[in-house]
Structure formats: C-alpha cells, structure tokens
Amino acid sequence: MKIRLAADLQSDSIVDGLGIRTVIWTQGCIHNCFGCHNPETHDMSGGVLVDIEELKKDIKSLSEESG
C-alpha cells in the first residue's frame, strides 16, 4: 500500500506538539478549510507516492537513532 507525501519526514519539529516530534506531511485534501496553513498540500496528485512499509522503516530508524 502507498501513501502520498508532500515532503520528506521532518524529524525535529518543536511546533507540532510537546517535545520534539517527527511529522509526516501528507498530500491531498478536499476540505479547503479557511485559513489552512498548508494549501500547497491540497492537490490530490501532487507530492510523491511512498510505500507505507518503507515509511514505517524510516520512522523506526529515526526512533533507533534517538533512543
């Protein structure tokens, strides 16, 4: 199975919750919310398709590096 990502994993966010977080920027949204902070991620065909198993491995390796 694949997921469409708008950007690479961000492993050092300090604005998306308490502590340091890893952020997965997904691509494709039909809601068009007023004041959206990321309207460039709305295009359903933008970004890049990534295999979910590969994404899981990337996240796990980040966890292993920090812990």
Helices and strands as residue ranges (DSSP letters): E 2-5, E 10-13, E 21-23, G 39-41, E 48-51, H 52-66
